[in-house]
């Protein structure tokens, strides 16, 4: 009996030990779950919130708004900011000091986001140029940019204003010497914005913002560095759709779903996001190693605004239609089948739900 009692006691002790171990393991699981939950809010950090500010207004506003057009841009940017960060509207009624603290945090996040994008593109641009213009001779460095800009024949070609002929040695020399007749300013479209990096002087708008290099930069910044590799050319967008399907079936899809566009709630390509990307790409091609808004005679603030105005200040119906098609091209290339396709009132009116509503109203003797 004593032996049985000892055995029973031993079994009871083992059970108690097992239960304690189970409790300890459950606690460890909870700690891990809590840890994962703490990691997730980082995707909603000031860096990513600030990125929204960067793509709406990539540079600091001037001290004074000198024209009605400047005021309109500022108002549009502010309204777009409230659309992207709706919680900010409620904060506007806060104490001035508290609101100022929030805005400083957002600006800090914006600067950090811009710094991250600048650093990432500095290495990526060398890889892309090597692929697009192989062989690249001389080669470009990924850590320093002293050999970029108008020093190198490829980066110089891409940065060259389209009204100058870069292939002429005289043009290269005059640009490098800062000849008054060959200044590089933000009032000229650089070649890197165009299809095949060439333009038609009789139709300057043709091919503008259809650049494969610009598209690569956009996808690198907003969808993922790996998605930039899928840009093969300037076609109809079938490559983007195929790539999207391929990503959805891959194990890495969980990672790409957390890309910046999702984090900041970007469902469509916007003029300001294109302008932000163009500024970043232009800087990555230059030989300036640290960000500054003025590069010689080139003003990034003016460049950004000129791009936004191209999209948002179309002179008439025909120009607006071309802008609409251009943005459709961008959305197709960037988001593929997952892109948002907004419906116009005219389209909605053709669908059966709207038509039925009108018919019911007529049958009841009322007006649709």
C-alpha positions as CSV (number, residue, x, y, z in Angstrom):
1,X,0.0,0.0,0.0
2,X,2.9,2.3,0.8
3,X,4.3,1.7,-2.6
4,X,1.0,2.5,-4.3
5,X,0.6,5.6,-2.3
6,X,4.1,6.8,-3.3
7,X,3.3,6.0,-6.9
8,X,0.0,7.9,-6.8
9,X,1.8,10.9,-5.2
10,X,4.4,10.7,-8.0
11,X,1.7,10.7,-10.6
12,X,-0.1,13.7,-9.0
13,X,3.2,15.6,-8.9
14,X,3.7,14.9,-12.6
15,X,0.2,16.1,-13.4
16,X,0.8,19.3,-11.4
17,X,4.1,19.9,-13.1
18,X,2.5,19.3,-16.5
19,X,-0.3,21.8,-15.7
20,X,2.2,24.4,-14.6
21,X,4.2,23.8,-17.8
22,X,1.0,24.3,-19.9
23,X,0.2,27.5,-18.1
24,X,3.8,28.7,-18.6
25,X,3.6,27.9,-22.3
26,X,0.2,29.6,-22.6
27,X,1.7,32.7,-21.0
28,X,4.6,32.6,-23.5
29,X,2.1,32.4,-26.4
30,X,0.3,35.4,-25.1
31,X,3.5,37.3,-24.7
32,X,4.4,36.5,-28.3
33,X,0.9,37.5,-29.5
34,X,1.2,40.8,-27.6
35,X,4.6,41.3,-29.1
36,X,3.2,40.8,-32.6
37,X,0.5,43.3,-31.9
38,X,3.0,45.8,-30.8
39,X,4.9,45.4,-34.0
40,X,1.9,46.1,-36.2
41,X,1.3,49.7,-35.2
42,X,4.8,50.6,-36.6
43,X,3.1,50.3,-40.0
44,X,0.9,53.3,-38.9
45,X,3.8,55.2,-37.5
46,X,4.7,58.8,-38.1
47,X,7.0,57.7,-40.9
48,X,4.2,56.3,-42.9
49,X,1.7,59.0,-42.0
50,X,4.4,61.5,-42.9
51,X,4.8,59.8,-46.2
52,X,1.3,61.0,-47.0
53,X,2.5,64.6,-46.5
54,X,5.5,64.0,-48.7
55,X,3.5,62.8,-51.6
56,X,1.0,65.7,-51.2
57,X,3.6,68.4,-50.8
58,X,7.1,67.0,-51.3
59,X,8.8,70.3,-50.3
60,X,8.2,73.0,-47.7
61,X,5.8,75.6,-48.8
62,X,7.3,79.1,-49.5
63,X,7.0,81.7,-46.8
64,X,4.4,83.6,-48.8
65,X,1.9,82.5,-51.3
66,X,2.5,85.0,-54.1
67,X,-0.4,84.1,-56.4
68,X,-4.0,82.8,-56.5
69,X,-2.5,79.6,-58.2
70,X,-0.3,79.1,-55.1
71,X,-3.3,79.5,-52.8
72,X,-5.3,77.0,-54.9
73,X,-2.4,74.5,-54.7
74,X,-2.1,74.9,-50.9
75,X,-5.9,74.5,-50.5
76,X,-6.0,71.4,-52.7
77,X,-3.0,69.9,-50.8
78,X,-4.7,70.6,-47.5
79,X,-8.0,69.0,-48.5
80,X,-6.1,66.0,-49.9
81,X,-4.2,65.7,-46.6
82,X,-7.5,65.6,-44.7
83,X,-8.9,63.0,-47.0
84,X,-5.8,60.8,-46.5
85,X,-5.6,61.5,-42.7
86,X,-9.3,62.0,-41.7
87,X,-8.4,61.9,-38.0
88,X,-6.5,65.2,-38.4
89,X,-9.6,67.2,-39.0
90,X,-10.8,66.5,-35.5
91,X,-7.5,67.6,-34.1
92,X,-7.8,71.1,-35.7
93,X,-9.9,72.3,-32.7
94,X,-7.2,71.4,-30.3
95,X,-5.0,73.8,-28.3
96,X,-2.5,75.6,-30.6
97,X,0.5,74.1,-28.8
98,X,-0.9,70.6,-28.9
99,X,-1.8,70.9,-32.6
100,X,1.7,72.3,-33.3
101,X,3.2,69.2,-31.6
102,X,1.2,66.9,-33.8
103,X,2.2,68.7,-36.9
104,X,5.9,68.7,-35.9
105,X,5.7,64.9,-35.4
106,X,4.1,64.5,-38.9
107,X,6.7,66.7,-40.5
108,X,9.4,64.7,-38.7
109,X,7.9,61.5,-40.1
110,X,7.7,63.2,-43.6
111,X,11.3,64.1,-43.5
112,X,12.2,60.6,-42.4
113,X,10.2,59.0,-45.2
114,X,11.8,61.2,-47.7
115,X,15.2,60.3,-46.4
116,X,14.4,56.6,-46.6
117,X,13.1,56.9,-50.2
118,X,16.2,58.9,-51.2
119,X,18.6,56.3,-49.7
120,X,16.7,53.4,-51.3
121,X,16.6,54.9,-54.7
122,X,20.3,55.8,-54.7
123,X,21.2,52.1,-54.9
124,X,18.2,51.0,-57.1
125,X,18.8,53.6,-59.8
126,X,22.3,52.2,-60.6
127,X,20.8,48.7,-61.0
128,X,18.1,50.0,-63.3
129,X,20.4,52.1,-65.4
130,X,22.8,49.1,-65.8
131,X,19.8,47.0,-67.0
132,X,18.4,49.6,-69.3
133,X,21.6,50.9,-70.9
134,X,23.9,47.8,-70.6
135,X,26.8,48.0,-70.8
136,X,27.1,51.1,-68.6
137,X,30.6,52.5,-69.2
138,X,31.9,53.9,-67.0
139,X,30.0,52.2,-64.3
140,X,28.1,54.2,-61.6
141,X,28.8,53.9,-57.9
142,X,25.9,53.0,-55.5
143,X,27.4,54.6,-52.4
144,X,28.4,58.0,-53.7
145,X,26.9,60.1,-56.5
146,X,29.9,62.2,-57.6
147,X,29.9,60.4,-60.9
148,X,26.2,61.0,-61.5
149,X,24.4,64.0,-63.0
150,X,25.7,65.8,-66.1
151,X,29.2,64.2,-65.5
152,X,28.0,60.8,-66.7
153,X,26.7,60.5,-70.3
154,X,23.7,58.3,-69.3
155,X,22.5,60.2,-66.2
156,X,23.2,63.5,-68.1
157,X,21.1,62.3,-71.1
158,X,18.2,61.5,-68.7
159,X,18.4,64.8,-66.8
160,X,18.9,66.9,-70.0
161,X,16.0,69.3,-70.8
162,X,14.2,67.9,-73.9
163,X,14.7,71.1,-75.8
164,X,18.5,70.5,-75.8
165,X,20.2,67.9,-77.9
166,X,22.3,65.9,-75.5
167,X,24.0,63.9,-78.2
168,X,25.9,67.0,-79.3
169,X,29.2,67.5,-77.5
170,X,28.7,71.2,-77.6
171,X,25.5,70.8,-75.6
172,X,27.2,68.7,-73.0
173,X,30.0,71.3,-72.6
174,X,27.6,74.3,-72.4
175,X,25.3,72.6,-69.8
176,X,28.4,71.7,-67.7
177,X,29.8,75.2,-68.0
178,X,26.3,76.7,-67.1
179,X,26.1,78.6,-70.3
180,X,23.2,81.2,-70.0
181,X,21.6,79.7,-73.2
182,X,21.7,76.2,-71.8
183,X,20.6,76.5,-68.2
184,X,18.9,73.5,-66.6
185,X,15.8,74.6,-64.8
186,X,12.5,73.3,-63.5
187,X,10.7,75.0,-66.4
188,X,11.9,72.3,-68.8
189,X,10.8,68.7,-68.9
190,X,13.8,66.4,-68.4
191,X,14.1,63.4,-70.8
192,X,13.6,60.8,-68.0
193,X,9.9,61.7,-68.0
194,X,9.3,60.5,-71.5
195,X,8.7,57.2,-73.3
196,X,12.1,56.0,-74.5
197,X,13.5,59.3,-73.1
198,X,12.8,61.2,-76.3
199,X,10.2,63.7,-77.3
200,X,8.4,65.2,-80.3
201,X,9.0,68.9,-80.5
202,X,5.8,69.3,-82.5
203,X,3.8,67.5,-79.7
204,X,5.6,68.0,-76.4
205,X,2.9,66.2,-74.4
206,X,3.3,63.0,-76.4
207,X,4.9,60.3,-74.2
208,X,5.3,62.6,-71.2
209,X,5.0,60.7,-67.9
210,X,5.0,57.4,-69.7
211,X,8.6,56.6,-68.8
212,X,9.5,53.1,-67.7
213,X,12.2,54.5,-65.4
214,X,9.6,56.7,-63.7
215,X,7.2,53.8,-63.3
216,X,10.0,51.7,-61.8
217,X,10.7,54.4,-59.3
218,X,7.0,54.8,-58.4
219,X,6.5,51.0,-57.8
220,X,9.8,50.9,-55.8
221,X,8.5,53.6,-53.5
222,X,4.8,52.8,-53.2
223,X,4.2,49.1,-53.9
224,X,7.6,47.3,-53.2
225,X,11.2,47.2,-54.5
226,X,10.5,43.7,-56.0
227,X,7.5,45.0,-58.0
228,X,9.7,47.5,-59.8
229,X,11.5,44.6,-61.4
230,X,8.3,43.6,-63.1
231,X,8.3,46.8,-65.2
232,X,9.3,45.7,-68.7
233,X,8.2,48.5,-70.9
234,X,5.4,51.0,-71.7
235,X,2.7,48.7,-73.0
236,X,-0.9,48.4,-72.2
237,X,-0.5,47.2,-68.7
238,X,-0.8,43.4,-69.3
239,X,2.6,43.0,-67.6
240,X,1.3,44.6,-64.4
241,X,-1.8,42.3,-64.4
242,X,0.3,39.2,-65.0
243,X,2.7,40.2,-62.3
244,X,-0.2,40.9,-59.9
245,X,-1.5,37.4,-60.5
246,X,1.9,35.9,-60.0
247,X,2.4,37.7,-56.7
248,X,-1.0,36.6,-55.4
249,X,0.0,33.0,-55.8
250,X,3.4,33.4,-54.2
251,X,4.3,32.9,-50.6
252,X,5.7,36.5,-50.4
253,X,2.2,37.9,-51.0
254,X,1.7,38.5,-47.3
255,X,4.7,40.9,-47.4
256,X,3.6,42.8,-50.5
257,X,0.2,43.4,-49.0
258,X,1.8,45.6,-46.4
259,X,3.4,47.9,-49.0
260,X,3.3,51.7,-48.6
261,X,0.3,52.3,-50.8
262,X,-1.8,50.1,-48.6
263,X,-0.4,51.6,-45.4
264,X,-1.2,55.1,-46.4
265,X,-4.5,54.2,-48.0
266,X,-3.5,54.9,-51.6
267,X,-6.0,53.2,-53.8
268,X,-5.2,55.1,-57.0
269,X,-2.2,56.8,-58.5
270,X,-2.5,60.6,-57.9
271,X,-0.8,63.5,-59.6
272,X,1.0,64.4,-56.4
273,X,2.4,60.9,-56.0
274,X,3.7,61.1,-59.5
275,X,5.2,64.5,-58.8
276,X,6.8,63.2,-55.6
277,X,8.3,60.2,-57.4
278,X,9.6,62.5,-60.2
279,X,11.4,64.7,-57.7
280,X,12.9,61.6,-56.0
281,X,14.0,60.1,-59.3
282,X,15.5,63.4,-60.5
283,X,17.5,63.7,-57.3
284,X,18.8,60.1,-57.6
285,X,20.1,60.8,-61.1
286,X,21.9,64.0,-60.0
287,X,25.4,64.2,-58.5
288,X,24.1,65.9,-55.3
289,X,24.7,63.6,-52.3
290,X,22.4,65.2,-49.7
291,X,18.9,66.5,-50.3
292,X,18.3,70.2,-51.0
293,X,15.4,71.9,-52.7
294,X,17.6,74.0,-55.0
295,X,20.2,72.3,-57.2
296,X,22.0,75.0,-59.2
297,X,19.3,76.6,-61.3
298,X,16.9,73.8,-60.7
299,X,14.1,74.3,-58.1
300,X,12.4,71.1,-57.0
301,X,9.5,73.1,-55.6
302,X,8.8,74.6,-59.0
303,X,9.3,71.2,-60.6
304,X,6.8,69.5,-58.3
305,X,4.2,72.2,-58.9
306,X,4.6,72.2,-62.6
307,X,3.9,68.4,-62.6
308,X,0.8,68.9,-60.4
309,X,-0.4,71.7,-62.6
310,X,0.0,69.6,-65.7
311,X,-2.5,67.1,-64.3
312,X,-4.8,69.4,-62.3
313,X,-4.9,72.6,-64.4
314,X,-5.8,71.1,-67.8
315,X,-6.9,73.9,-70.2
316,X,-10.0,72.2,-71.7
317,X,-12.0,69.1,-72.4
318,X,-9.6,67.5,-74.7
319,X,-6.6,68.0,-72.3
320,X,-8.8,66.7,-69.4
321,X,-9.6,63.5,-71.5
322,X,-5.9,62.9,-72.1
323,X,-5.1,63.3,-68.4
324,X,-7.8,60.9,-67.6
325,X,-6.4,58.3,-70.0
326,X,-2.9,58.9,-68.6
327,X,-4.0,58.3,-65.0
328,X,-5.8,55.1,-66.2
329,X,-2.6,53.9,-67.7
330,X,-0.7,54.6,-64.4
331,X,-3.3,52.8,-62.4
332,X,-3.3,49.8,-64.7
333,X,0.5,49.6,-64.7
334,X,0.8,50.0,-60.9
335,X,-2.2,48.2,-59.4
336,X,-3.2,45.8,-62.3
337,X,-6.6,44.1,-61.6
338,X,-6.6,45.3,-58.0
339,X,-6.9,48.9,-59.0
340,X,-9.9,51.0,-58.0
341,X,-12.1,52.0,-60.9
342,X,-14.4,54.9,-59.9
343,X,-17.8,55.1,-61.4
344,X,-19.3,58.3,-62.9
345,X,-23.0,59.3,-62.4
346,X,-23.5,58.5,-66.1
347,X,-22.2,55.0,-65.6
348,X,-24.2,54.4,-62.5
349,X,-27.3,55.5,-64.4
350,X,-26.9,52.7,-66.9
351,X,-26.9,50.0,-64.3
352,X,-30.1,48.0,-63.4
353,X,-30.4,49.3,-59.8
354,X,-30.6,52.9,-60.9
355,X,-32.8,52.2,-63.9
356,X,-35.2,50.2,-61.7
357,X,-35.4,53.1,-59.2
358,X,-36.4,55.4,-62.1
359,X,-38.9,52.9,-63.4
360,X,-40.5,52.5,-60.0
361,X,-40.8,56.2,-59.6
362,X,-42.6,56.5,-63.0
363,X,-44.9,53.6,-62.2
364,X,-46.0,55.4,-59.0
365,X,-46.8,58.5,-60.9
366,X,-43.8,60.4,-59.7
367,X,-40.7,61.8,-61.3
368,X,-37.5,59.7,-61.4
